[in-house]
């Protein structure tokens, strides 16, 4: 791999992550028979927030200001550890997958505390749901990664994803398929997509993420939107890196396969959002635990 | 060794001087505090020197007590456990004086200083003992002195009840230890640890039996489920710095005892590792579930100690499994994870208990539903508490994350082993740890968010004041340690080779080789921490830059459409965790009483929930009631006349003499 490839994955993420959101929205509009917003609308939104002033609540403290900053910094640091399929991450070391999980948790904790800082029951409700689902999603993520680690014999994401070749798929097809299902569910849960959450409304009864960030404005809100796009990119590349086992060693080929895979993922999420309704909140935990169980079954299949 | 004995003497002298000055609060406090500070500093010097040089130090004094000797030996393992004991004693002493200063008439001051110093001396003596009898005597000193700290506010019935619960629990635990040590002494013919080791290594059956007894005995001191019931009773009612000492240091002595016994038992069986992992997982998960259901900040922290003991046992369990199956990486990294979490937990739990004491001082309540918005009124306490909360949740870049990193790492290593049983054990450890850390995030988002963020839920919280400087300094010291250990993790883990070698019995050279394999990943983790901090700074600066020339307004937050939202309308602590406590109702078993509003013009409606411990309610209370009924029949013997009791003593002696003679 040339040196340049080392920065390829975070640069792609930083530049293209909001495009995923645009693609999802376009897909949903297409299915609904609308024209929909421009593909680049998420970029326009973030640029708009960056130009605005800000309004803060009367009761909020510095925790409210730190929330978006810490969340964005945590996700940007995580980007340095997540490979883009065969393209290695800039930093790779044994146990980096644990650090990624820790950084995701840090970003979430910061946003949750910022939400609680408003003292509004609206945001408190969103924070309560977020910590509930996250507590179940974290074991699911580490379980899925543990299965992949056992298959590839690697404790670091870069060699782990390089080990997921077509041959690995042939050898452990059922298990990898089950892990892919888990990761798809996690991508939906962690990014507050339907059927867990609806990113387009502010309705009390269903909302999680949008509820927590209701009182943020200006650059803070821009950070939150950008961080959300990066999170979608990170969980998306964990999934797409698994289901697109193109490991030719040629950077542009592997990279294009991954980019195509990410685009397909965005379309798939858009289709899921168009085709499904939100679950009732009480059913979301079953959805997450069920997804984790799939990986556990996959683990048992490769045990012997 | 000289410093160690000096430390014990200073602690005791300080305590006794405090008793001597009991009628004058000023000198009493000075005596107790200076004894504690000087003794702890000296003790720290002794422990650090042994850790640095790696040479164990020994002191043997002949003793008039039959069957034992005054045999102290401090090796790397003991010195390592002395760090949290003396360290927290030091911080608690700095904090304690100002904390106790507000007490009307100096009531109970002397007892508090005397017993907290005695507790520290007892813990240190337990750790340094190298003789079974000396160990048991020290253990009783350590176990009894907290009783007097717990019963500090003895005019309240609830406090007396908590103290009795503690006393019963600790003695039940000690009973198992007594049996274990008596069996060992019988078999070995000596009370020396070295004699124990020889007899145990020759006799695997005895070793397994002693392991079970020690696990119950030490486990009940450490607070494993279901022997945890005394923690949420005793910790909340003790003075906060004493709670910090108990939760930060004393329960770790239980862990020390377990690790020490493991070093004597010889080659472990695989099922010991399995059992430890199972107990660790259940204590961890149940502990954090109970914690989040609590309505009282200190009760929440006490249950969170149960959770963290579970995490420590998970690490030790993986380590024991590695030892039993001859997999050195598992053994070394598992033990390193457990031991690092011992120190980490004593730091952040100490910090959080001191923070809870500050909240009680500043806002006169520990009830979540009467707090809120304290960050604005108590900025120092709030910032320190936030660091402690983030550390205990295991978030980068703090010390809690480093310990959990090692634990996950050892779990992943186990998952990658070919043998299915080890892989499953590793997976159990990974899933349990992930669930624990996710639930802990919910628990401490509640603890910090409800207490320090939002608006005050009561008038007293609205008028809260920041606490005295020494109390702030004590918390700041621990908060800084949380950050430093997080950033210096590779150095600290690398330097712990002797400790891990002493705990596992693996030669020091092999331990070093294994620890070197995680040194690289840990340094990389710390570089990620550095990148994280730089990114956060850049993001902050960019934000400030963007906002410089813009309008920054302020206004009310979204009040859900109400025109006059009040602080009472905030999300409450109970409602915040209600989805989780409902989902895990099988384990948490909150009792709820709901009188719903009925009719068109509802008048009376109420809701209350009780988060009392289900194990206490469903297991221990019925058992003890039954026991009470049975034993109550012996009341006929209790006459209340002293001459009758003398008769009993004489009769017993005669009976014993006859028995011995026949």
Interface residues (C-beta under 8 A of the other chain):
Chain A: X50 X51 X52 X53 X54 X55 X56 X57 X58 X59 X60 X61 X63 X65 X66 X68 X69 X70 X72 X73 X74 X76 X77 X80 X81 X91 X93 X94 X95 X96 X98 X99 X101 X102 X103 X105 X106 X108 X109 X112 X113 X116 X117 X118 X119 X120 X121 X122 X123 X124 X125 X127 X128 X129 X131 X132 X134 X135 X136 X137 X138 X139 X141 X142 X143 X146 X149 X150 X153 X155 X204 X214 X215 X218 X219 X220 X223 X281 X285 X296 X299 X303 X304
Chain B: X372 X373 X375 X376 X386 X390 X393 X394 X395 X396 X401 X404 X405 X408 X409 X411 X412 X413 X415 X416 X420 X423 X424 X426 X427 X430 X431 X433 X434 X435 X437 X438 X439 X441 X442 X445 X448 X449 X450 X453 X454 X455 X517 X518 X520 X521 X524 X525 X527 X528 X531 X532 X533 X535 X536 X538 X539 X540 X542 X543 X546 X547 X550 X551 X552 X553 X554 X555 X556 X557 X558 X559 X560 X565 X567 X569 X570 X571 X575 X576 X577 X578 X579 X580 X583
